[in-house]
Structure formats: C-alpha cells, structure tokens
Amino acid sequence: MGGSIFGKLFTISTFGESHGKGIGVIIDGCPAGITIDEQFIQSELQRRRPGQSAIVTQRKENDEVQILSGVFEGLATGSPMAMIIPNDDQRSGDYSHIKDAFRPSHADYTFEVKYGHRDYRGGGRSSARETAARVAAGAVAKLFLKHYGIIINAWVSQVGPIGMPYPPLSINYDLIETNDVRCPDLKLAEEMIQLIKQVRKDGDTIGGSVTCNVIGVPAGLGEPVFDKLHAELGKAILSINACKGFEYGSGFGGITMRGSVHNDPFYFNENGNISTTTNYSGGIQGGISNGMNIYFRAAFKPVATIIPEQDSVDKFGNETKITGKGRHDPCVVPRAVPIVESMTALVLADFILRNKAIKL
C-alpha cells in the first residue's frame, strides 16, 4: 500500500490501523539539536484525542505517545525518530455487521476494489485514527519551527450554517481552547455546540470548516512551478480524512473582485522591510511565501457514519441495509483543528529544509 510517506526532506511515514495494536510514525530529516519536548507532543495529542468532550466520539483513548528512537538527552539526534501510540479502546465487534457490506460514502468499496482485502474494523488504514500519528509528527515540526518564530493557529470557523467571516478578521487566539468546539467567537461557539448536540441526538452528522493563520513565515519558501507552497499546503490539508475543500488567501471570494482591488500594494514598513497593505494573496505569490501571514480555510464533510438506516450492497452482489454502529464524531471539525495545524507545520518544516538560504 503506497501513499503513507509525506514530505521530501522533513519526511514522515505513518503506520497502523484503527483497531490494530497501535498507530505510529517515523520522522526522518529532523535536524539534530532540536529540543524535543515530550510534554508538548503529548499536549498536542490531547487536543486531537477522542472522548475529550460531549460533542466528539466517546471512544476512550489515552493517546500516550512513546518515543522509541531519535532522541537523546531531550534533543533530536538527527537519526530517524520513531513514535508509537497504543490503541486502548477498540470495539471491533461494532463493525462485524459491515464485514461484507459497503457503508455509503466510506472507503469500504474503494478499498475492496483496489486491494481485494480490507480491514473493516473502523475503516482500518482509512480511519481518522491514523491522524494521531500526524499530530505527533506535527508537534515535532512545530518545535523545529519555533527556531524561526513561526506560529500556527487554527480554529473552527463554521459548523453547518453557523460561521465566522472569511478571510479572517481580528482573532483572539487565547479563546480557541476555551470551549469544546474550538471557536474563538464565544457566542457562535455556543450556537455551534448546541447544533452539534442536536445533530447527535438525531443520529446524524454535520460538516464545518477550519481556518488557519500562520504568523512569521519568512519570504522565499516554495517553488514557482509544481512545488508551489500553496499547492503543497493544499495537498497536505486535503489528505486529512473528510476534508473536501481548500482555499487560501481570498480564495473563491476573489472571483467577484477586480484586480485593482485584489492586488496587494507593496510598501516599506516601520522596520524598513517590504510588506503589503492588504493580503488577498494569503502570504503566497507565485507559489513562494512573501513574508505576510499565510491563511487558508478547509471544508470538512459530515461524517459518513450515521444511525438512520441506509440502502447499500455487499460484495456478493446483494442489496442490503446499513445502520451505523460504533462510536463516531457527529462533527469532525473540533478535533480537526490540531490536525490542520500539524499538516501545516510539516509542510513548512519541509520547505525550510528545502530552502538552502535559511539556516538555524
């Protein structure tokens, strides 16, 4: 099975299944001498873990990471860093009813067609459980990015019809982690929470969006043709389970604007550095960062597992009915926030290593 490796110089390779013994990742390319704060890595995993509130899946996983290699006396050695996160709360029996059937909008059918053999327990390799490994790796990437003063903040900007403006206006990042839905607008956050609770009560699911803002990215990251910075960010974010859309800068909103408004005029700021008076480019021009904040938004679909009965078929050619069982998120976006941040960090760490002009 291909497609489990991400990055060119700062690379990760994830492994494991939802109902296997654990989830893990191998990081290669992390420079020696970087401080590896295990408590920080664990805190990032706690932001993603299931069972953290009443509006997410109630699967109980401690997500306690174990670093097996690549760290000595608290510093990265430069050798491959292996981390594993044991699975503690599998209920594989919850999935026995779909052993031979295909759940609508899941990866069951496509896995069966491509591989001819699949782990049906919780989706196996296609489960969002795999993203725990990404968050662990992303935490290491964040520790690396601290050397450059790069700060990544993501938040829930929409659940169903309830949403914040895009592009983002003034955001109080300190408020993101003060509520279960991770929205910095506390009034909207409460409305989002109530909506998610009602959706869960109905046995249904709902989608939403996550917005991300990156501060401190130096100018010059990215390549002008196939390895554009925004293209790699798009690939990274769209690789997250349930992500259906990605827009950066003005995004689709730029369609309605004229160039005379959309262009970002240059000027010299108070430090004598080149800056722009607006930022419709989202911090990236010609595929290369220009030193302004990078911002984007990602859309996430409603979770495919629902309680109401649905029509489907099985691999033997029979029509059947599917009823959702097991534990699932009624809305993925609260737990997607740290995953979006992690994938963003991995892209930026990789591009910093690719850029020979930038050194520690």
VENRA-V605993 format. One record per run of one state. SS is the DSSP state (h for helix, s for strand, l for the rest). FROM is the first residue (numbers start at 0). LEN is the number of residues. If there is no record, write none. Layout:
# VENRA-V605993
ss: [SS & SS]
from: [FROM & FROM]
len: [LEN & LEN]
This chain:
# VENRA-V605993
ss: [l & s & l & s & l & s & l & s & l & h & l & s & l & s & l & s & l & s & l & h & l & s & l & h & l & h & l & h & l & s & l & s & l & h & l & h & l & s & l & h & l & s & l & h & l & h & l & s & l & s & l & s & l & s & l & s & l & s & l & s & l & h & l]
from: [0 & 4 & 6 & 10 & 16 & 21 & 28 & 34 & 35 & 37 & 48 & 64 & 67 & 70 & 72 & 74 & 76 & 80 & 86 & 91 & 98 & 100 & 101 & 107 & 115 & 120 & 126 & 127 & 148 & 150 & 159 & 161 & 163 & 172 & 178 & 185 & 201 & 207 & 215 & 228 & 238 & 242 & 248 & 250 & 256 & 258 & 262 & 265 & 268 & 273 & 276 & 283 & 285 & 287 & 289 & 293 & 300 & 309 & 314 & 318 & 322 & 332 & 354]
len: [4 & 2 & 4 & 6 & 5 & 7 & 6 & 1 & 2 & 11 & 16 & 3 & 3 & 2 & 2 & 2 & 4 & 6 & 5 & 7 & 2 & 1 & 6 & 8 & 5 & 6 & 1 & 21 & 2 & 9 & 2 & 2 & 9 & 6 & 7 & 16 & 6 & 8 & 13 & 10 & 4 & 6 & 2 & 6 & 2 & 4 & 3 & 3 & 5 & 3 & 7 & 2 & 2 & 2 & 4 & 7 & 9 & 5 & 4 & 4 & 10 & 22 & 6]
